[in-house]
Amino acid sequence: MEEQTNETLHAVSDAASAAAEATFGQFTHKFADFAKTFLTWENLFKVIGAVIVILLILIVFKIIKHFIKKVPAEKLQPHYRSIIIRFVNYLLYFLVAMYVLSLFGVKLSAIWGAAGIAGIAIGFAAQTSVSNLISGLFVLGEKTMKVGDFIVVGGVSGTVDSVGLLSIKIHTLDNQMIRIPNSTVINSNFQNNSFFDVRRVCFSVSIDYSSDMKVALDALKSVPEMCTTILKDPEPGCWYDGFGDSGINMTLAVWFNPANAGLGDVKNDVYIGIKTAFDKAGVNIPFNRLDVQMVDNK
């Protein structure tokens, strides 16, 4: 009985070994046939040619990006440079992918058709993003701002950190980052306080009705000479601006360069100058007074 069992086990083992050898042999045979079909001189030259073409594309794009980076900042702003380089990178990936797919016999017309259908579907699903993208092209084309400018958009003000195709990023005076969609920039009133080299700021002040108007005007005109933050050219302006309820209104308009002095410094400088000039000339600035009368009910 034991001998019979051993013979049966040997038979099963031999059959399993034979089946495994047959399967492995078949697989090896098929792999060898595939290798013979694929590893031909024609395919080898195709692979070598593809590698050479891809290397040439990489070299050309590297040279293009090198020249873009060498363009002076006066002719190409940093945020425009970064966007162009990013676009060049995307174009490089696209061309290499299309070239590799064409080597494997993939029909590009089918890909373009699928991409068109997918683009329509994505466009309907992301209308807001598409709107921001189109608005971003207008923002970049108009060149109304650059990194470092102080802007005001829709009641929000801050310094521009980046300008992208979908949005711009700014940081406020209290160092809070705010992302503003490009569609908001296009559809809202946009103010760039750093667009020009010099800015004008106006200061309003009132004088008492008992003051000598000629003396007050001369005193206000002398303020720019006391302030180091104010430009002498363009020339400051000074004029009377009507009669108020409690005083005669005056306006002083001065120019300053934001690159040399901040708006806060200019305001401090001018307000101190106005008070100093008026005190020296004996000109009174009216202010509200409260009269208190003590009544004795006894």
C-alpha positions as CSV (number, residue, x, y, z in Angstrom):
1,M,0.0,0.0,0.0
2,E,2.8,2.3,0.9
3,E,4.6,1.6,-2.4
4,Q,1.5,2.3,-4.3
5,T,1.2,5.7,-2.6
6,N,4.8,6.6,-3.3
7,E,4.3,5.7,-7.0
8,T,1.3,7.9,-7.1
9,L,3.1,10.8,-5.6
10,H,6.0,10.4,-8.0
11,A,3.6,10.4,-10.9
12,V,1.8,13.5,-9.7
13,S,5.2,15.3,-9.2
14,D,6.4,14.3,-12.6
15,A,3.2,15.5,-14.2
16,A,3.4,18.9,-12.4
17,S,7.1,19.3,-13.4
18,A,6.2,18.5,-17.0
19,A,3.3,21.0,-17.0
20,A,5.5,23.7,-15.5
21,E,8.3,23.1,-18.0
22,A,5.8,23.2,-20.8
23,T,4.2,26.5,-19.6
24,F,7.6,28.1,-18.9
25,G,8.9,26.9,-22.2
26,Q,5.9,28.3,-24.0
27,F,6.3,31.7,-22.2
28,T,10.0,31.7,-23.0
29,H,9.2,31.0,-26.6
30,K,6.7,33.8,-26.9
31,F,9.0,36.2,-25.1
32,A,11.8,35.2,-27.5
33,D,9.5,35.7,-30.5
34,F,8.5,39.2,-29.1
35,A,12.1,40.1,-28.5
36,K,13.1,39.0,-32.0
37,T,10.2,41.1,-33.4
38,F,11.0,44.2,-31.3
39,L,14.8,44.1,-31.2
40,T,15.5,44.8,-34.8
41,W,17.9,47.2,-36.3
42,E,15.1,49.4,-37.5
43,N,13.6,49.8,-34.0
44,L,17.1,50.3,-32.6
45,F,17.7,53.2,-35.0
46,K,14.3,54.6,-34.1
47,V,15.1,54.6,-30.4
48,I,18.5,56.2,-31.0
49,G,16.9,58.8,-33.3
50,A,14.2,59.5,-30.7
51,V,16.8,60.0,-27.9
52,I,18.7,62.4,-30.2
53,V,15.6,64.4,-31.1
54,I,14.5,64.7,-27.5
55,L,18.0,65.8,-26.5
56,L,18.0,68.4,-29.2
57,I,14.5,69.7,-28.1
58,L,15.8,70.0,-24.5
59,I,18.9,71.9,-25.6
60,V,16.8,74.3,-27.8
61,F,14.4,75.0,-25.0
62,K,17.2,75.4,-22.5
63,I,18.8,78.0,-24.8
64,I,15.4,79.8,-25.1
65,K,15.0,79.9,-21.3
66,H,18.5,81.2,-20.9
67,F,17.9,84.1,-23.2
68,I,14.6,84.9,-21.5
69,K,16.4,85.0,-18.1
70,K,19.0,87.4,-19.6
71,V,16.4,90.0,-20.7
72,P,16.9,93.1,-18.5
73,A,14.2,93.8,-15.9
74,E,13.5,97.2,-17.6
75,K,12.2,95.4,-20.7
76,L,10.7,92.3,-19.1
77,Q,9.2,92.4,-15.6
78,P,10.0,89.5,-13.2
79,H,6.4,88.2,-13.1
80,Y,6.2,88.2,-16.9
81,R,9.5,86.4,-17.1
82,S,8.3,83.6,-14.7
83,I,5.0,83.2,-16.7
84,I,6.8,83.0,-20.0
85,I,9.3,80.4,-18.6
86,R,6.4,78.4,-17.2
87,F,4.7,78.4,-20.6
88,V,7.9,77.3,-22.3
89,N,8.2,74.4,-19.9
90,Y,4.6,73.3,-20.6
91,L,5.2,73.6,-24.3
92,L,8.4,71.4,-23.9
93,Y,6.5,68.7,-22.1
94,F,3.7,68.8,-24.7
95,L,6.0,68.4,-27.7
96,V,8.0,65.6,-26.1
97,A,4.8,63.7,-25.2
98,M,3.4,64.2,-28.7
99,Y,6.6,63.0,-30.3
100,V,6.9,59.9,-28.1
101,L,3.2,59.0,-28.8
102,S,3.8,59.3,-32.5
103,L,6.7,56.9,-32.3
104,F,4.4,54.2,-30.8
105,G,1.9,54.7,-33.6
106,V,-0.7,56.6,-31.6
107,K,-2.9,58.6,-33.9
108,L,-2.7,62.3,-32.8
109,S,-5.9,63.1,-34.6
110,A,-7.8,61.0,-32.1
111,I,-6.0,62.7,-29.2
112,W,-6.9,66.1,-30.5
113,G,-10.5,65.1,-30.9
114,A,-10.6,63.7,-27.3
115,A,-8.9,66.8,-26.0
116,G,-11.5,69.0,-27.7
117,I,-14.4,67.2,-26.1
118,A,-12.6,67.2,-22.8
119,G,-11.9,70.9,-23.1
120,I,-15.5,71.7,-23.7
121,A,-16.6,69.6,-20.7
122,I,-13.9,71.2,-18.5
123,G,-14.9,74.7,-19.8
124,F,-18.5,74.2,-18.7
125,A,-17.5,72.8,-15.3
126,A,-15.0,75.5,-14.6
127,Q,-16.4,78.7,-16.0
128,T,-15.1,80.8,-13.2
129,S,-11.5,79.6,-13.7
130,V,-11.8,80.2,-17.4
131,S,-13.1,83.7,-16.8
132,N,-10.1,84.4,-14.4
133,L,-7.8,83.0,-17.1
134,I,-9.1,85.2,-19.8
135,S,-9.0,88.2,-17.4
136,G,-5.4,87.3,-16.5
137,L,-4.4,87.7,-20.1
138,F,-5.9,91.2,-20.1
139,V,-4.2,92.0,-16.8
140,L,-0.8,90.9,-18.2
141,G,-1.4,92.6,-21.5
142,E,-2.3,96.0,-20.0
143,K,0.8,96.0,-17.8
144,T,-0.9,98.1,-15.2
145,M,1.0,96.6,-12.3
146,K,4.2,94.8,-11.4
147,V,5.6,93.0,-8.3
148,G,6.3,95.6,-5.5
149,D,3.5,98.0,-6.6
150,F,1.0,99.2,-3.9
151,I,-2.5,98.8,-5.3
152,V,-6.1,99.2,-4.3
153,V,-8.7,96.8,-5.7
154,G,-12.3,96.7,-4.5
155,G,-11.5,98.4,-1.2
156,V,-8.5,96.1,-0.5
157,S,-5.0,97.6,-0.6
158,G,-1.6,96.0,-0.4
159,T,1.8,95.4,-2.1
160,V,1.8,93.0,-5.1
161,D,3.7,89.8,-4.5
162,S,2.9,87.9,-7.7
163,V,0.8,88.3,-10.8
164,G,-0.5,85.0,-12.3
165,L,-2.9,83.9,-15.0
166,L,-5.7,83.2,-12.5
167,S,-5.1,85.7,-9.7
168,I,-2.8,88.1,-8.1
169,K,-1.4,87.9,-4.6
170,I,-0.8,90.9,-2.4
171,H,0.1,91.5,1.3
172,T,-1.6,94.2,3.2
173,L,0.1,96.8,5.5
174,D,-0.6,94.5,8.5
175,N,1.2,91.7,6.6
176,Q,-1.9,89.6,5.6
177,M,-1.8,87.7,2.3
178,I,-4.8,88.3,0.1
179,R,-5.5,86.5,-3.2
180,I,-7.5,88.6,-5.7
181,P,-9.1,86.8,-8.8
182,N,-8.1,88.4,-12.1
183,S,-11.8,88.8,-13.0
184,T,-12.2,91.1,-9.9
185,V,-9.2,93.2,-11.1
186,I,-10.9,93.6,-14.5
187,N,-14.4,94.3,-13.2
188,S,-13.5,96.6,-10.3
189,N,-11.9,100.1,-10.0
190,F,-8.2,99.5,-9.9
191,Q,-5.8,102.0,-8.4
192,N,-2.0,101.6,-8.6
193,N,-0.3,104.1,-6.3
194,S,3.2,103.1,-7.5
195,F,2.6,103.3,-11.3
196,F,4.2,106.7,-11.7
197,D,7.5,107.8,-10.2
198,V,6.0,110.7,-8.2
199,R,2.7,111.1,-6.4
200,R,0.7,114.1,-5.2
201,V,-1.1,114.2,-1.9
202,C,-3.3,117.0,-0.6
203,F,-3.7,118.3,2.9
204,S,-6.7,120.2,4.1
205,V,-6.6,122.7,7.0
206,S,-8.9,125.5,8.4
207,I,-8.0,128.8,9.8
208,D,-9.9,131.0,12.2
209,Y,-12.1,133.7,10.6
210,S,-10.2,136.3,12.6
211,S,-6.9,135.3,11.0
212,D,-5.2,137.4,8.3
213,M,-5.8,135.4,5.1
214,K,-2.6,136.8,3.4
215,V,-0.5,135.9,6.4
216,A,-2.1,132.4,6.6
217,L,-1.5,131.8,2.9
218,D,2.2,132.8,3.1
219,A,2.6,130.6,6.2
220,L,1.1,127.6,4.4
221,K,3.3,128.2,1.3
222,S,6.4,128.1,3.5
223,V,5.7,124.5,4.8
224,P,7.2,122.6,1.8
225,E,10.6,124.4,2.5
226,M,10.6,122.8,6.0
227,C,9.9,119.2,4.8
228,T,12.7,117.1,3.4
229,T,10.3,114.4,2.1
230,I,8.6,116.8,-0.4
231,L,9.8,117.4,-3.9
232,K,10.5,120.9,-5.2
233,D,9.7,119.9,-8.7
234,P,6.8,119.6,-9.5
235,E,6.1,122.7,-7.5
236,P,3.7,122.4,-4.5
237,G,0.4,124.2,-4.7
238,C,-1.5,126.2,-2.1
239,W,-5.0,127.7,-2.3
240,Y,-8.1,128.7,-0.4
241,D,-11.0,126.1,-0.7
242,G,-14.1,127.9,0.6
243,F,-15.6,129.1,3.8
244,G,-16.6,126.4,6.3
245,D,-18.9,126.4,9.3
246,S,-16.1,127.1,11.7
247,G,-13.2,128.3,9.6
248,I,-11.8,129.2,6.2
249,N,-10.7,126.1,4.4
250,M,-7.2,125.9,2.8
251,T,-5.5,123.1,0.8
252,L,-1.8,122.3,0.4
253,A,-0.8,119.9,-2.5
254,V,2.7,118.5,-2.5
255,W,4.6,115.9,-4.6
256,F,6.8,113.1,-3.3
257,N,8.7,110.1,-4.6
258,P,7.4,106.8,-3.0
259,A,10.8,105.3,-3.6
260,N,12.5,107.8,-1.3
261,A,9.8,108.5,1.3
262,G,6.7,106.7,2.4
263,L,3.3,108.3,2.6
264,G,3.3,108.1,6.4
265,D,6.6,110.0,6.5
266,V,5.3,112.7,4.2
267,K,2.1,113.1,6.3
268,N,4.1,113.4,9.5
269,D,6.5,115.9,7.9
270,V,3.8,118.1,6.5
271,Y,1.5,118.2,9.5
272,I,4.3,119.1,11.8
273,G,5.3,121.8,9.3
274,I,1.8,123.2,9.1
275,K,1.5,123.5,12.9
276,T,5.0,125.0,13.2
277,A,4.3,127.6,10.4
278,F,0.9,128.6,11.8
279,D,2.2,129.0,15.3
280,K,5.1,131.1,14.1
281,A,2.7,133.4,12.1
282,G,0.1,133.6,14.8
283,V,-2.6,131.8,12.7
284,N,-5.2,129.9,14.7
285,I,-6.6,126.6,13.7
286,P,-10.3,126.4,14.8
287,F,-11.5,123.5,16.8
288,N,-14.8,122.6,18.5
289,R,-15.2,124.0,22.0
290,L,-17.6,122.9,24.7
291,D,-18.7,125.5,27.2
292,V,-19.7,124.1,30.6
293,Q,-21.8,126.2,32.9
294,M,-22.2,125.3,36.6
295,V,-25.7,125.9,37.9
296,D,-26.3,126.1,41.6
297,N,-29.8,124.7,42.3
298,K,-29.8,125.7,46.0
